[in-house]
């Protein structure tokens, strides 16, 4: 569908089925996926201000996950050097954005073809 980015508050809004998804900034905290209640409330407060009738704000659910990222935010795609292990990781904040394209490129590599994308693929 479509997403809206509020750059001044570092928020992204998008539809996820019949729900409103609100994404905030990435928090670099090692391997912790714990949620900060203050950040959660800030997301709700800003979203409710912008879209007061968009949803049932009292039923909001929060989620946190890990985003594998390389130091330069350039993903690792291709043969790993360990048997038949291939990598498609390290996209950081662009995992959903780049996932389909890097998945297609990896499928081409696994199939013995050269991807159309001009990229420094691992072990290829």
LOGU-209943 format. One record per atom (N, C-alpha, C, O, CB): x, y, z. Coordinates in steps of 0.001 Angstrom, whole numbers, plus 500000, padded with zeros to 6 digits. Atoms other than C-alpha are relative to their C-alpha. Glycine has a CB too. Layout:
<recs>
XYZ/...
</recs>
This chain:
<recs>
500843498815500000/500000500000500000/500887501247500000/501652501477499064/499041499999501225/499239498761499927/501535503275501124/500376500247501463/499700499781502380/499184501202499412/499633499618498637/503343504629504141/500216501502500042/500513502130499026/501275499242500478/499767498574499775/503641508116505583/501159500140500963/501211499449501980/498724500714500551/498849499780499135/506873509355507101/499911501393500609/499768502386499897/501325499826499217/499942498745499263/506926512062509753/501469500178500395/501893499740501464/499025499999501274/498559499876499765/510600513008509508/500328500811501240/501316500527501919/500662500628498806/499693499162498844/510432515652512209/499915499223501313/500600499563502277/499057501188500045/500134500805498788/509374513023514778/500560498586499823/500460497753500724/498539499927500413/499394501297500314/511128510051513117/499020498842500191/499312497861500876/501229499777500869/501041501017499941/507934508020512737/499543499634498596/499564500461497684/498811500488500841/500561500461501269/506507505956509907/498658499347500296/498542498536501215/500969499001499266/501342500544499833/502816505117509591/499651499199498754/499904499646497636/498953501133500252/500442500798501146/501447502341507386/498863499082500433/498686498793501616/501179499172499406/501050500985499733/498494499987507088/500624498623500033/501476498304499203/498871500069498934/499591501397499923/499118496409508131/498690499228500122/498175499020501221/501007499712501228/501335500583500018/495943494634507087/498993501088500335/498947502122499668/499887498810500998/500969498975499605/493164496521508844/500461500742501255/499650501323501976/498623499367500240/499440499311498844/495483497925511504/500944501112499570/501453501113498449/500730499014500905/499047498918500226/497604501055511744/501311499607500668/501348499344501870/499464501370500556/498672500330499475/501308500293512159/500780501292500148/500831502103499223/500755498991499070/499191498815499729/503501502960513732/501398499515500359/501578498774501326/499378500885501154/498622500408499743/507243502481513579/500798501215500438/500651502309499894/500636499343498745/499149498927499503/509737504553515505/501430499790499566/501713498997498669/499920500095501515/498586500093500338/513455504949515360/500603498716500544/500081498116501484/500760501210500539/499272501172499507/515867502091515805/500778500407501243/501357501491501304/500958499417498905/499242499763498776/517406501855519252/501125498988500045/500876497783500097/499094499901501273/498849500886499982/520904500427519298/500281499586501442/500809500359502241/501242500686499364/499862500452498618/520951498306522434/500462498551500077/500023497801500948/498684500160500738/499501501364499978/522790495104521629/498924499010499606/498211499218498624/500537499659501369/500955501051500328/520640491992521663/498705500100500798/497958499125500878/500627498657500230/501207499834499201/517865493392523839/498821500388499113/498937501264498255/500217501058501094/501218499597500718/514350493529522447/498972500536500994/497774500540500713/499405498804499193/500908499445498994/512885495071525611/499444501333499510/500073502035498718/500725500181501362/500669498762500395/510495497964525204/500174501074501071/500152500786502267/498506499745499741/499910498856499104/510930501411526726/498602500613500086/498118501154499092/501070501053499498/501368499473499884/507509502482528072/499880501473499617/498856501883499070/499506499815501410/500054498578500357/508355506171527606/499973500183498479/499256501044497969/501204500751500603/499997499919501468/509106505633523901/498668499529499432/498162500105498469/501152499160499411/501302500501500449/505906503620523476/498930501075500172/498133501313499264/499608498724500781/500982498941499749/503837506395525050/500209501188499059/499241501808498620/500084500467501460/499714498898500926/505583509003522875/499458499682498605/498913500559497934/501524500273499934/500569500405501290/504623507012519749/498491500196499988/497940500773499051/500343498534499694/501454499871499917/501007506860520849/499561501456500043/498621501846499351/499477499271501224/500372498592499845/500865510518521848/500073500736498662/499155501475498306/500913500687501032/499835499324501290/502195511728518480/498977499496498985/498368500288498266/501426499790499461/500939500572500960/500047509339516448/498572500442500292/497814500755499374/500089498477500015/501347499582499614/496911510223518389/499766501469499654/498654501855499296/499775499767501502/500114498583500363/497604513921517787/499746500146498499/498913500950498080/501282500772500406/500139499914501455/497935513370514025/498731499339499473/498092499854498556/501195499373499342/501131500800500478/495175510775513599/499079499627501160/499015498456501533/500501498726499284/500772500263498787/492770511102516549/498923498919499860/498621498233500836/499358501258500443/501081500977500178/490039508882515061/500434498778499194/499583498016498734/498821500657499319/499506501072500878/492241506393513202/499774498608500562/499602497659499797/501465500191499739/500123501349499425/491890503509515649/499644500094501479/499473501184502025/501318499196499814/500250500091498569/491177502366519183/501348500088500706/502037499079500859/499238498674500373/498678499770499420/494218503862520892/500203499231501300/501340498937501669/500208501479500246/499886500755498753/493454502008524139/500378498539499751/500835497856500667/498690500071500774/499699501397500327/493946498665522328/501363499845499314/501649498804498722/498906499431499102/498681500042500668/497452499492521055/500840498848500543/500845498562501741/500756501343500192/499061501079499646/499938496613521035/501397500447499573/501561501109498548/499601498623499308/498625499602500287/503694497097521102/500843498770499718/500593497684500243/500596500806501170/499122501090500394/506410494974519592/501395500555499782/501567501703499375/499478499289498724/498617499619500229/510160495093519417/500744498788499456/500475497660499869/500666500533501305/499222501095500557/512595493003517414/501424500440499724/501801501588499960/499353499478498725/498599499713500299/516185492807516344/500173500237498507/499518499590497690/500911498846500473/499721499674501392/517506494286513110/501485499791499742/502294500659500070/499574501461499665/498583500211500290/520777492740511984/500522501081499050/499904501363498023/500223498599499391/499419498944500828/522994495465510546/501512499862499981/502132499491500978/499591501398500516/498545499947500095/526535495681509293/500441501405500406/499610502313500426/500499499639498547/499555498663499600/528692498634510422/499697501084498965/499398502221499330/501477499976500269/500284499017501040/528181500357507060/498586499917499470/498250500596498499/500957499835498872/501394500210500402/524528499237506752/499881499413498590/498834499534497954/499237501315500072/500030500682501299/525445497336503557/499759498522500279/500545497910501002/501342500224499180/500328501386499668/523821493880503624/501011498989499477/501754499255498532/498648499663499461/499184501130500425/525654490578503313/499083499049499248/498168498471499835/500700499289501221/500842500834500852/524136488629500422/500906499083499205/501811499550498515/499102500861499056/499221500937500796/525587485470498920/500506498821500796/500059498578501916/501150500700499375/499428501200499388/527606482355499743/500827500398501215/501577501373501173/500869499213498981/499306499667498756/528986482328503280/501404499430500091/502225499939500855/499204499514501161/498722500673499858/531960480049502757/499912498796500922/500901498089501113/501035500962500513/500237501162499138/530470477443505109/499012499086499289/497801499299499343/499458500429501417/500870500965500676/529137474557503063/498986500659499079/499333501479498230/499276499163501019/501068499439500825/525792475401501503/499204501066500751/497997501209500553/499066498892499527/500637498930499251/525045478277503861/500123501306499218/501226501749498899/500629500138501410/500045498727500701/523975481466502076/499453501059500950/498666500752501845/499132499902498711/500402498893499133/523443484870503697/499125501000499262/499325501269498078/501225500702500561/500821498885500462/520792487519503205/499635500772501266/498513500671501764/498702499512499184/500144499374498687/521234489682506293/500751501327500051/501525501652499150/500509499060501104/499242498774499762/522505492989507639/499402501244499379/500093502255499251/501371499832499495/500649498858500646/519992495332505980/499678501137500969/499354502246500543/498734499545499323/500311498963499014/519447497231509229/498574500485499869/497642499683499817/500952501170499856/501346499417500056/516501499601508989/499317499798498654/498127500084498523/500069501472500304/500594500158501340/515947498757505307/499656498549499664/499503498208498491/500950500542498950/500300501407500241/515182495052505733/498731499763499205/498746499003498237/499898499290501294/501262500171500729/511558495275504592/500091500639498621/499523500119497661/498824500610500792/499879499287501272/512467497730501834/500830499214499001/500454499104497834/500617501374500218/499077500679500914/515345495718500364/499817498482499954/500426497812499122/501413500312500393/500130501444499859/514208492218501336/499633499256498726/500258498245498404/498991499710501021/500440500707501210/512409491243498129/501087500004498925/501335498978498290/498716500638499446/498957499914501023/515181492468495827/501221499169500350/501788498503499484/500411501438499795/498833500789499621/517982490881497828/499649498515500008/500510497679499732/500528500439501382/500438501395500069/515949487661498077/500045499464498580/500450498325498343/498594499861500556/499949500398501414/515621487569494293/501457499809499565/501785498838498884/499299501065499101/498583500108500364/519355488194493889/500613498738500608/501393498050499949/500780501253500469/499468501196499364/520156485430496376/499503498734499292/500260497779499114/499609499969501484/500533501160500736/517862483003494535/500769499796498693/501031498659498302/498486500186499705/499219500099501234/519773483789491320/501390499434500289/501891498600499534/500115501380499321/498670500489499626/523112483184493065/499935498505500301/500763497735499815/500551500779501229/500143501409499645/521922479870494521/499765499152498756/500202498003498689/498850499811500997/500288500717501251/520709478875491042/501164500021499022/501060499467497928/498783500595499336/498817499959500854/524166479570489589/499984501111498972/500822501136498071/500151498706499304/500070498871500932/523140482727487753/500619501244500634/500787501310501852/498532500279499586/499471498728499521/524618486207488049/498845500986500119/498149501234499135/501111500549499047/501092499026499829/522155488731489512/500204501220499112/501333501613498818/499894500438501468/499930498788500822/521311491756487380/500556501178500788/501181502075500222/498618500351499451/499546498915499151/522091494011490319/501521500029500094/502145498995500328/499392499874501385/498555499841499891/525649495357490345/500330500283501472/500213501414501943/500522501156499059/499799499930498572/526595494659493956/501139499067500374/501341498049499712/498707499642500764/498882500856499576/529591493192495789/499456498845500844/499539498873502072/501066500823500809/500582501141499303/527912489889496669/501101499193500680/502222499119500177/499198499111499023/499044500828499274/529647487646499221/500291498719499236/499369498091498716/499476499673501399/499622501295500541/531571484673497840/499455499682498624/499267498513498287/499570498961500918/500586500240501339/530184485139494324/500990500427498931/500701500312497740/498650500770499825/
</recs>
